[in-house]
Amino acid sequence: MGSFIDHQEILDTLEYAQKNKGNYELISQIIAKARECKGLSHREAAVLLECDSQEHNHQIEELAKHIKEKFYGKRIVMFAPLYLSNYCVNGCIYCPFHLKNKNIARKKLSQDEIRKEVIALQDMGHKRLALEAGEDPDNNPIEYILESIDTIYKNADIRRVNVNIAATSVENYRKLRGAGIGTYILFQETYHRETYEKLHPSGPKHDYDYHSYSMDRAMEGGIDDVGIGVLFGLYSPAYDLTGLLMHAEHLEEVFGVGPHTISVPRVLPSNKVSDETFAKIVAIIRIAVPYTGMIISTRENMQMREKILALGVSQISGGSRTSVGGYSMPEDGSAQFEVMDTRTLDEIVNWLLKLGYMPSFCTACYGQGRTGDKFMSMVKSGKIADHCNANALATFKEYLRDYASEETRETADRYFRKGK
């Protein structure tokens, strides 16, 4: 099977970008095209990433802020990851879950433990979860994932379960669709094949093509909301940004629907992706793929999250734990990565209000069937805001009534009075 990620095209794109990083007439034309809010090609985006003009880089940043406001307004969707199991058969070098790691506490939640976890998350105020599990056919078979999803929906007021599990078959994606999942999320980690294979030396994830075509199989299985991403810092950020945008173009071309979300995790500490470059990547993704939701996790600290919220991010996690059972049980050494933003959900909600954002716990689009091409057509036309603003307000007021601290209620009161 040939890959839609054309290595030579990426190299040619990067060479083109280097040659034109000082071509300010071309860069101005690309920025003007981006102002139409219809996106950019991977090659145009690569030129902007290499641009060395302070004036033009400022225009890119301001345009990203404008497009973020145009498509998503002040709404910031809240979610939390839920780790079911860290058993894994893969050998991913950068991940503590890898098979040969004998220093991590291995754990798999029982259904009763999952019930306790989601009740703890519900009691924080969460309505949307991202379900996480290592790849292990014996410990974490698809039947276990499906049973866990059922447990979550039946035992707490969780309204959307997104799923971030290993690449699987069309048949299994159909089962996930039947279980009522929201978005299926999977990161390519890096689009550079040679590096990918070195970083994944053993296990099913070693197969680059099978992994990269996972979203095609998910859509064939009836999942019309998919989320892609790169772990920036594993390879050249310019290469991986280009590959990421080619992936989005591929989904749009083949299925008529691009990614519902793009996640931008970063290896920390990272010598390959500075804070400045990382922020510029976020801004370029926003203007290149204006319709997609963008996600940032608690890998980043408060200061970095604040900066890139304005540049394009529309979903953030809050009160997160990356250990198995971390919400209802003490930390036990089973975490996947260190959380840099350790604030509670309530503290993050309060912070967002002070920054002028509207925290949203809305899942109405999923409940009303506004997914896939229906959702994207509404986003691209600008009509989604008619639904989102009212629903965000309703769910936020629900949070304030049932879960918020008195301090956050007072901050919200000032926020609403200021809005008037």
Secondary structure, 3 states (H helix, E strand, C coil): CCCCCCHHHHHHHHHHHHHCCCCHHHHHHHHHHHCCCCCCCHHHHHHHHHCCCHHHHHHHHHHHHHHHHHHHCCEEEEEEEEEEECCCCCCCCCCCCCCCCCCCCCCECCHHHHHHHHHHHHHHCCCEEEEEECCCCCCCCHHHHHHHHHHHHHHCCCCEEEEECCCCCHHHHHHHHHCCCCCEECCCECCCHHHHHHHCCCCHHHCHHHHHCHHHHHHHCCCCCEEEEECECCCCHHHHHHHHHHHHHHHHHHHCCCCCEEECCECCCCCCCCHHHHHHHHHHHHHHCCCCEEEECCCCCHHHHHHHHHHCCCEEECCCCCCCCCCCCCCCCCCCCCCCCCCCHHHHHHHHHHHCCEEECCCHHHHCCCCHHHHHHHHHHCCHHHHHHHHHHHHHHHHHHHCCCHHHHHHHHHHHHHHC
